[in-house]
């Protein structure tokens, strides 16, 4: 019997929920070693430069992190300078133009108002009062009228007289600023915020391209200010009472070709050329978003390095890399320009996270998992790390897990890239997302400690995992698979009990059986994902040793399928219908069945190089979880009908016209659609 089989048998016999002794020891060592105050210092320093959100300040942040990585004893420290030229693409993300600010102010000049309400924006006092990539005013500033648009429909905008004026709006404007450009407006005063309760908080506008997020060479300069809810109410009331309000706007900004820098370094492994990656973004205004994430990454590696250097932990087999970069733009550059290194990267964790106060509700950590197309042992491991750590704290803290969602640098789980990637997100207690109220005083050193320990333990366990650890990883992944099957069956059983017409039972039965079978398939792949950690010579023996776990999952699948089938027959009898109930598949699209989508580049499709008036009503997939899920399932072999089916099983049913969407993408060269004979 191979050593793999013996170790696996021992793991199967272990008491469920028991943490691996190696993991427990790593957590104990980290709890004694992590310097939360040092992490807080890093957070303050990153916040202090990034909150100005200009490219010269981003350079200062990157240089600080490079020096801090060296001081922490890390290896292969590098400052990388991707182009910020508004043209170059990595994947389908167009790098933005560099941008800088000298000054920017906005003040009411007519009618006369109280001094405390006169100045609506002053970049030097509150940077977020100016929108990122705002265009300049004429030199010396300009005095213009303000108009408020409460109706943002195209018809209302078309009727409005906006020429040469500043337009106050309360909705998100950066989905499409083009109507204001066409109407000749000087710019926008945004009163939008995610949290109106932050009465004196300025929402940070960082999305000012004409066709996407960043400002590219094809974008149009437009002045952009952001005011607080209190100021917005005051200005709105003033307009209603006086009918005419004039403001003095003075904005000195410039666009130029520069760099969008990032820093990277490694805790060197003992010999393997493989890596484990932690990544999180710089270049944001907030302490919780995302100076906390960057600081936690740095302290995670610094703590592990101290433990390794002192001999308390063995040097891991694999290197652990830190990547602190601009969100999406930096990580896309890294992935696109380091293809060989990415091939050797076995797993990743993204830290786009806050570290909120222990004394506020809703500050618990959420752990976001891989998409189903990349379901992995890393999901189960992250949750075991969280349980092993949080369950032993003197002050018990809640945490939870979340299915895959987009919104940050987790696209590495894309099968074209192939790095399973999980995400840690900590609620700050109060929603200060992209708000000037996201300040260091809202960060709790105790939450920072929790974040550093759990991150470092996760990284170190994977970096160190070898023959002895692989069976336990397979076992906890299989355990989660059994739990997933129960979760998959529960809604089907509820639906069966609620069916009121016998004719609906066949469709409900088919949906339930399909969901359970899909879940079993995904979790079989998750168990087999541990093979990535084995040596090439040991993988076949390990695969054979995993057979009992796979068989167990398939037995659970059959059991849940029986439960659903029995529930359907029972409900049929209650409704006086014939049994047994036969599953009935829903009708599919014949056109989708003939289409095979072949992807051309890695990552999401932003459409930022296509003018909005050519989008034909189609959405950008930069952040759209539904579209990204479908794109991930497009492997160049599956029919689009199968992609639609898998997307529905992962995300739920949708009436979105995927055929039309992928035809649109093919028309503009983003994907290739191959017609088959089906």
N, C-alpha and C positions, 0 to 999 in steps of 0.2 A: 504494500500500500504506500502511495506517495506521501510525502510530508504534507502536501496541500490537502489531501483527503483527510489525514489525521487531524490537522488543525481545523479544517472545516467542520468535522464531526464534533470536535470539542466546542466550537462556537454554537452549533445548533443545539447542543445540550445545555448551554448556559441559560441562566434565568433571563427572560425577556426584560429589556430596559436597562440591563446592567451595562455600565460604561466600560470600555476597554481600559485595563489598568494603565496602559501607556498613556492614554488620553487623560485620565485622572491625574497622573503624575505631571504631565505637561501643564495642565491647568494650575495645579498647586504651585509649580515653580514660577509660572507667569504671574500669579496673584501676588507673590512675594517680590517680584522683580519690576513690574510695570511702574513707571514713574508718571503718574497722571498729571502731576504739575508740570513736568517737562512737555508733555503733550499739549497742555493748555497754553504754555508759552509759544509753542509752534503755531497753535491755532490763532493766537493774538497776532503773531507776526504775519501770517499769511493773510488774515483778515485786513490788516492795516494797509497792505498794498493792493490786494485784489478789489477792495471796496470802491476804488476809483475807476475800475474797469476800462482803463486805457491800455494800449499795447506797450508803451514804455513801462507802466506799472506791472503788467504781466511779466515783462522781462525781469523786473526786480524780484518778483515772486519766484520765478524759476531759478534765478541766481541764488536766492536765499536757500531754496530747497537743495540745490546742488551742494552748497557749502554745508548744510545741515546733514546731508547724507554722508559726506566725507567725515564730518565730526562724529557721526554715529558708528564709524568703522566699516561702512559698507563698501563693496567693491564695484568696479566697472561703472563708476559714477559718470553720468553723461548729461550734458545739456544739449537738447536737439532743437533745431530751428526750422520747422516747416514753413513754407512760404505763406505769407498773408498777402496775396496778390489779387484776390477776387476772381481768379481764373482757374488755377490748378485744381484738379479733382482727385480725390482718393475714394474709391468706390464711386458712389454717385453724390458725394458731398463736395460742394465747391468751397474751397477755402475763402474766407472773407477777406476783405481789404483791412489793412491796419488803420487805426483811428486814434486820434489824440484830441484833447480838450485843453484850451488855455483858460477860458472862463465861460460861464453861461448864467444869465440871470433873467428873471421874468418878474415884473412888478406892475401893479395897477397904478395908472396915472390919471385916469378919469373914470368915474368921479373920485373925489378925495375920500379915502377910507382910513380907518384907524391904523396906526403904524404897525401893530402886530399882525395885521392882515394884508398889508400892502405888498410885501415880497412873497410871491408864490413859489419861486424857485431860485436857489443859489447853489450852483454846483460845488463851489468851494466849501460850503457849509454842509450840504447834504447832497452827495454825488448822485443819488438815485432820483433827484428831482429833474435830471436831464436824461432823456432816453439815449441808450447806447447807439452809436452810429448816427446820432442826430446831425443833420446838415447845419451849416452856419447861416446866420442872418447876414444881410449886407454889412460891410465894415462899419463899426461904430454903433450898430444896433438899429432898430426900427420901431416906430410906434404904430400899432395896428389895432383894429377892432377884434373883439372876441365874439364868436357866435357859438351857441350850443346846439348840438344835434342830438335829440333824444330818439329820433327815428332814424335808424341806420340802414333802412332799405334803399336799394338803388334808386327807386323812384323819388324818395325824399331827398336824397343827396343831389339828384339831378335838378330838383326844383330850387335848392338852396343857393344863395349867393355867397360863395366862399372865396372868391378871388382876392388874394392878398391878405386874407384874414387868418387868424388862429382859431381852430375849430375845437371846442371842448366836447369830448365824448366820454360816455361812461362804460361803453362796451370795449372788449378787446379789439384793437384796431389793427394789430400787426398780422392778422390773417390776410388782410388786403388793404394796403394804403393807397392803391392806385386810383380810386375815385377822388381822393383829395388832391392827388397830383393832377388828374385830368381837369378838375374844377379850378385849378390855379391857386389853391390855398397855400399860405406861407408855411403852415405846419399844423401840428396837432397838440392840444393840451389833453393828456389822458387823465381821466378820473377813475379809471378802472383799478380794482384791487380784488384780491382773493378773499381778504378779510376786512370788511368795512368796520369791524369793531376796533381796528387799529386806527383811531381817528386822526392821528398825526403821522401816520406812516406813508411814505411814498412807495408806490409799486415800481419795481425795477423793470423797465422796458428794454429787453435785450434782443429783440426780434424785429429788425427794421429793414430787411431786404425786400425787394419788390416781389420775389417769387419764392421766398423761403425764409430761413432763419437769419443767417449772416448777410451782411451787406457786401454784394459782389460788384464787379466792374459794370455790370448791366443794371445796377440799382440806381435809384433817383434820390438825390439829396432832398431831405424834407426835415424841417425843424420839428423837434419832438420834446415836449416837457411832460413831467408827471407830477400831479398835485395830490394832496391828501384828501380823504373824505371830508374833513372839516372845511378845507379850502374849497372843495368842489361845491359843497352845499352853500357856502358863503357866496361864491361867484355866481352860482345859479340863481340864488335869491336876488343878488344885485342886478343881474340881467333882467329878471322878471320885474323888479321895481323901477329900474332906471331906463331900461330899454337899450341903452348904449353903454358899453364898457370898453375902454381903450387901455392897452397894456404896452409896456416898453420891453421888448425882447432883445437881448444881446447875446449871441452865441458865437464863440470863436472855436471852431473845430476844423480838423483837416483829415482827409483820407490820403493814404499813401501805401506804397508797396513795402512791406516789412516782414516780420516773422511772428509766428504764433507759437511761442517756445514751450517746451516741457522738459522735465527732468526725470531721469530713471537711474536705478542702481540695483544691485543684488546683494543678498546675503548668500555667499558662495556655498555651493553644495560640496560634497566630499568626492565627487568624481563623475557622477552622471551628467550628461549634457542636457538633461531635461530641466524644465522650470515650472514653478507654480507662480501665478501672477496675482498681485493685488493692484487694483487700479481705481482711481477716483479723480474727479476733475478739480482743477484750479479755476481761475478766471471767472469767479462769481463774487457777488457783493457780500454774501452773508457769512456769519460765523458758523451757524448750523449748516448752511448750504453754501459752500462745502468746505470751509476751512477746517471744520471738525473732522471730516473724512480724510483730508490730506494729513492732518496732524496725527490721527489715529494710525494711518498706514505707516508713517515714519516711526512712531513709537513702537508699533508692532515689530518691525524689523530691528529697531535698536534694542528692544528688550530681548528678543531672541538671540541677537548677536552677543549681548552681554552674557547670557546664559551659556551659549556655546563657548565663548572665550574663557569663561570661568570653569568649564568642565561639568556644569550641572546638567546640561543637555548635550547629547552627541550632535556633531555637525550633521545636518540632514543630507540624505543622498542627493536630492535635487536642489538646485538653487531656488531661492525665493526672490522674485523681482517686484520692485515697487515702480509704478508708473503714475506720475502726477502730471496731468495734461489737460488742455482745454477739452470740455465735454464734446464727444463725438468727433469733432474736427481733429483733435490730437490723437485720440485712440484709433480713428480710421487711418491716419497717417502712419501710426506705429504698426498696425496690422498689415497695411499694404506694403510697407517698406522693410518689414522683417519677416518675410514669409518662412524662411527656414527656422527662425527662432520660434515663431508661432507653431510650426509643425511639431516642435519639441516641447510646447507648453501643454501640460496635462490637465490643468484646471485653473480657474480664476475666481476671484471674489471682488465685487465692486463695492466701494464704500462711498455712496452718495447719501449722506446721512447726517442727522443731527444727534445731539447728546443732551436731551432736555432734563429739566429739573426733576429730581426724585420727589419733590413736594407737589407736583402738579399731576393731574390726571392726563391720560392719553400720551404719556411719555415712553411707553413701552416700545421695545424693538420689534420690528417686523423683518422676517427673513423671506426674501422673494426667491422662488425656485427657478429652475431651468424650464424652458418651453418643452412641451411633450416630445417634440422631435428630437430633443437632446436629453431626455430624462436620464438621470445619472445617480451614481452612488454619492456624488457631492451633495445632493439634496438631503439624503438621509444623514450624512455626516454632519452637515451644518446644524441640523435640528438636534442631533445627539450632543454636539458641542454646547449648544444653547441650553439644553436640559441639564447637562452635567454641571454647567457653570451656575445658571440662575437658580436651580433648585437648592443649591448649597449656600446661597448668600444669607447672611443674618437677617437682612430686610428683604423678604421675598418679593421678587419683581415679576410681573407678567410679561410674556412675549408671545408671538404668534407667527404663523407662516402664511404666505400668500402665494397663489399660483403665479406663473410667469406674467409679468407686465412690462411694458416698455416705458421709456422716459429717462433713460440714462445709458451708460456704457455697458450694456449687457448683451450687445449684438454678437459677441464672440461665440455664443452658443449656436449661431448660424452654422448649419452643416457645411457650408462652403469654407468656413474658418475652422470649426471643429474643436473649440475649447469650451467645455462645460463651464458655465458662469452663473454664480449665484450673487445675490445682492442683499446687503444689510442696510436697512433704513430705520432710523430712530426718529420718532415723533418728537418735536420740540416742546410739546405741551400746549403752546399757543401757535396757531398757524401764522408764521412769519415768512412763508415762502416768497422769495423774490421781493422782499420788502425791506425798507431802510430800518425797520424795527428788528431785523435779524442781527443782533449785536452780541458781543462776547459775554455780556452779563447774563444772557439767557442760557449759557452753556454750563452744565453741571460736571464738575471734575469726577464725580462718582459714576455718572453715565459714560464719561470718557474712558474711565478705567474698564468698565464692562465691555465697551466696544473694542478696546485694545486687546483685552485678554481673549475674548471669543474669536476675534480675527486672527490673532497670532496662533492660537491653538489649532484652528482650522488649517491655516497655512502650513504649520509645522507638521501636523499629522500627515497630510498628503505628501509633503516634501520628503518625509522620512519613511513613508509606507513601503514595505517590501513584502517578502514572502510570509512573514509572521502576521502582518496586519491585514492583508488582502482578504482572508476568509471572514474576519469580523466585519469588514466593510461590506462584503457580499451579504452577510447575514442581516445586518441592519437594513440594507436596501431591500432584501426580500421581506422583512417584517413590515417595512413601509408599504411594500407592494400589496400585502394582504390587507392592510388598512385602507389602501386606495380602492381595492375591490369592494370592500364593504361600503365605502363612500359612493362608489359608482352605482351600486345596486340600490341604495336607499331611495333616491329620487324616483327610480322606476317603480319600486314597490308602492311609494306614495301615489304616483300617477295612476297605477293600476286600481287602487282602492277608490280613486276619484272618478274613474270612467263611468259615464252614465248611459252610454249607448254601446251596445254590443259590437257594432261595426267599427268602433274605435280601438277595440282591444288588440287586433292584429297589428296595427301600426305601433301601438304602445309597446307591445311585446317585442317587435323588431327593434325599436329604439333602445329598449332596455338591454336586450341581448347584445346588441352591437356595442353599446357603451362599455359593458363588462368585458367583452372580447378585446376591444381597443385598449382598455386599461391593462389587461393582462399582457398584451403585446408590448406596451410601453414599459411595463415594469420588468419584463424579461430582458429587454434591452438595457434597462437600468442596472440589473444585476450583472449582466455581461460587461457593462462598462468598466468594471474593476480590472478587466483584462489589460486595459491600457497601462496599469501600474506594474504588471508582471514583466519579467524579462522575456524576450521573444522565444527563447528556448523552453520556457516554462508555461507558455500560454495554453498549449493543447492539453497538458495535464490538468491545469487549473480549470479549463473549460469542462473537462470530464467531471472534475470534483464539484462543479457548480450544478450538475444535473439534478441532484435531489432538491435543490432550492427551486429550480425552474419547474420541476414536476409538482412541487408543493403549490406554486403559484397557479399552475394549470388545474390542479385539483380544486383550489379555491374558486377559480373561474367557473368550473363546472358546478360547484355548489351554489354560487350566486345565480348562475343561469337557471338552475333548478328552482330556486326560490322565486325568481321572477316568473318562470313558466307556471309554477303552481299557483302563484297569485293571479295570473291571467285566467287560468282555468277556474279557479275559485270564483273570481268575479263574473265570469261567463255564466256559471251555474246560478249565481245570485240574480243575474239579469235574465235567466231563462233561455240562454243561448247554447248552441251546440259546443261540445268540447271534443277533443283538445283544440285550443286556439292555435291557429297557424300564423306565424309572423308574416307581416305584409310590408315589403320595402316601399318607401316613397318613390314616386316617379323621379327620374333624373333627367338631366339635360343631354339630349343626343349630341348637340354641338359641343358641349364641354367634354363629352366622352371621346370625341375625335381630336381634341386639342391636347398637345403636350407642350408645357412651358419650359423653355431652357433659359436659365439665367446667364448673364454675361459678366457681371461683376459681383463682388462681395458686398454685403451690407444692404441697408434699406435704400429705397428709391425716393429721393427727396423732391424731385421735379424742380429743384432750384435753378436749373439751367434752361427752363422752359417758361416763357412768359405766361402769366396766369390766364390771359385771354385765350390761350391755346390749350388749357387744361380740359376743356369740354365737360366741365362740371365734375371731373374726377378729383378725388382727394390726394393729397401728398401722403406717402407712406413713411415719412420720416419718423413719426411717433405712433402711428395707428396700429394698435396691437392686433386687430383683426387682419389687416392687410399684411403685416409682418409675419404673422402666423402662417398665412397662406403662402407667402413667398418662401418661408422656410421649408414648406412641404414640397415645393417645386424642385424636384431633383433631376429633371430632364428625362425621366422615365415614366413617372406617374402621369396619368391623364389628368386634365383639369377637373374632371368629375370626381376623381379620387381625392385630389387636393381639396376640393370643396367639402367632400365628406369628412375628411380628416380635420379640417378647420372647424367644422360644425361640432365634431366630437370633442375637440379641445376647448373651443370658445363658446359653444352653444349655437343654436340655429340662427340664421341671418337671411334677410331678403336682399342682401347686397348683390348686385349684378357683377359677379366675378368674370363672366365671359366678356362683357363689355369693357371692364377694367383692364384685363390682360390684352384684349385687342388694342385698346388705347396705348398701353405700354409698348406693344410690338410696333404699332404705327410710328412711334417716335424713337424706336431703336433701343429701348431700355431692356427688352427681353426678346427672345425669338419664340415664335409659336409654330410648332410643327404639326401639320395635319396628318392624322392617321386614317386607316381604312375602317375603323370601328363604326 
